[in-house]
Amino acid sequence: MKILVTGAAGFLGRHVCRRGVAAGHAILGTYRTDRADVSGVDWVPADVTDAAAIDALIEATRPDAIVHTAIGLAGSLMPLAAERNWITNAVAPVHIARASVRHNIRLVHISSDAVHRGRDEPYGDAAAPDPIYSYGAAKAAAELAVATVAPEAVIVRVPPIMSGGGDDLADRERFMLDLASGRADGVLFTDEIRCPIAADDLADACLDLAANDVSGLLNVAGSDVMSWYDMGRLVVAKQGGDPDALPTGTHASTRAERPGRVVLDTARARTVLRVHLRGLREAYAESGHGAESGHGAESSQSPESGRGAPVPIDGHRDR
Ligand SMILES: NC(=O)c1ccc[n+]([C@@H]2O[C@H](COP(=O)([O-])OP(=O)(O)OC[C@H]3O[C@@H](n4cnc5c(N)ncnc54)[C@H](OP(=O)(O)O)[C@@H]3O)[C@@H](O)[C@H]2O)c1
C-alpha cells in the first residue's frame, strides 16, 4: 500500500513510518520543520493547517490511506493553548477528512484518551467525550468533525505512547530518566492511571487499520493499567538507572485539572486488529528488560515528594 503519514517526524509518526517501511509499504511522510532519521520514507513538507496544500498533496500523491498523527502541542496545558493549537488540532483534521472523502482515500485519524475527564470504570469505544483541558477539548472537537465529514474513517483513541523498550524514546521517557538522575525537577503521580501502549504496537495497529474498513471510534491501548510512576520505573530500569530514585507525587494532592483514572476498554480493537496489544510490562520484558517486571500494577506506596511538576498528559512538558 501507499500510505501518507502526517506528522511523520513526530514520535508516533516515526514509528508508523519504520513499521510501514519494514512491512513493505510505500510511505510518504509529511514534516513541518525537520524530517526524521527514518530510512525508506519519501519525505514531503506539508502544513496540515493549509487546506489547499493538503488537498493538492493528496491529489498529486494518491495514497491508498492516510494516517493522520500531526498535532500541535505548544503550551498544551496552558490557558491560551486552546487558541494557539486549535487550528492544528481541531480544524486541520477537517481538511484531512474532507480531502480523504473527496479523493476516496481511507483515513486513520489519531485521537487521544485526553478526551475523557477520568472515572473509575473503563471507557468504551463510543463513550462521549468530556474533556477537562484544552488539548482534550480540541481532540474531541476533531473527533466529531472527522466523524461527520468522513463517517467511514476510523478514529483511534490512544493512551500515553511509550517506546516499549525500543531505542526511540518518547520525550516523556527522557524526562523520566532526567527525574531519576536528578537532572530534572518534578514528580511522577502514583494515582494517575492510564493503559499505556508501546509505540510499535500502536504503529502496527495503524497499519492494520489503514488496510481494513473499521469505522468510527476505536480504543487502541495496552493491556496494563498503570500509574505514571510505574511507567517511570520500567523506563528507568530499562536504561540501567535506579527506579527507587524516581520522585513521586499524587494527583489527589494537586489542584491541577487533570484526568485521574482513564482506562480504555479495548475489547473491539482486540477482535478487529491483527496486532497483539501488549501490556507495557510485556513489551519491556520482550525488549530484554527484566529487573522491573514485578512492580505493583496501579500505584506505589512511596511518599509524595511534593516537588515540581508532574508529567503532563501526552508526555510533553510545557510545549
Ligand atoms: N504521545 C502520546 O503519548 C499520545 C497520547 C495520546 C494521543 N496521542 C496522539 O498521537 C498523535 C501523535 O502524537 P505524537 O506524540 O507523535 O506527537 P509529536 O511527537 O509531537 O509529533 C507531532 C508532529 O506533528 C507535526 N506538526 C505539528 N504541527 C503541524 C502542522 N501544522 N502541519 C504539519 N505537521 C505538524 C510536528 O512537527 P514539528 O515538530 O515540525 O512541529 C510533529 O512532527 C497525536 O494525534 C496525539 O494527539 C499521543
The ligand as an ORCA input file, in Angstrom:
! r2SCAN-3c Opt
* xyz 0 1
  N       2.387     10.840     22.559
  C       1.377     10.372     23.291
  O       1.573      9.825     24.386
  C      -0.029     10.483     22.792
  C      -1.074     10.079     23.626
  C      -2.384     10.136     23.148
  C      -2.623     10.576     21.854
  N      -1.587     10.978     21.090
  C      -1.865     11.422     19.717
  O      -0.966     10.756     18.849
  C      -0.673     11.607     17.745
  C       0.829     11.736     17.584
  O       1.375     12.305     18.774
  P       2.954     12.394     18.948
  O       3.242     12.222     20.389
  O       3.637     11.543     17.958
  O       3.209     13.924     18.600
  P       4.596     14.653     18.315
  O       5.743     13.764     18.643
  O       4.523     15.981     18.963
  O       4.577     14.823     16.743
  C       3.641     15.656     16.134
  C       4.165     16.016     14.776
  O       3.187     16.869     14.151
  C       3.889     17.873     13.462
  N       3.086     19.075     13.278
  C       2.730     19.990     14.207
  N       2.024     20.965     13.644
  C       1.932     20.670     12.322
  C       1.360     21.302     11.207
  N       0.691     22.467     11.322
  N       1.476     20.736      9.999
  C       2.144     19.561      9.858
  N       2.723     18.909     10.866
  C       2.621     19.466     12.094
  C       5.092     18.155     14.316
  O       6.076     18.752     13.531
  P       7.030     19.902     14.133
  O       7.802     19.210     15.233
  O       7.842     20.303     12.988
  O       6.097     20.945     14.667
  C       5.474     16.774     14.809
  O       6.405     16.158     13.962
  C      -1.403     12.915     18.012
  O      -2.635     12.888     17.343
  C      -1.649     12.892     19.509
  O      -2.785     13.643     19.857
  C      -0.302     10.948     21.519
*
